[in-house]
């Protein structure tokens, strides 16, 4: 599962992501179970620790040039 993305593909604000309700999962009887919010928080934090630095790196000029060339087609 990848971290949520906001406008322009940037990582979503951590506070906004934490405020988003976690859907309840159904158990075997079809009744709503308690959401596994602790796991979701753990996973989101772990992914941010791993990938936030990479996501903040500047885009190489050569890649930006290729993207602009593709847009003009």
QUITA-V628787 format. One record per run of one state. SS is the DSSP state (~ for helix, > for strand, _ for the rest). FROM is the first residue (numbers start at 1). LEN is the number of residues. If there is no record, write none. Layout:
BEGIN
SS,FROM,LEN
SS,FROM,LEN
END
This chain:
BEGIN
_,1,4
>,5,1
_,6,1
~,7,3
_,10,1
>,11,1
_,12,2
~,14,6
_,20,6
>,26,1
_,27,5
>,32,1
_,33,4
~,37,20
_,57,4
~,61,12
_,73,1
END
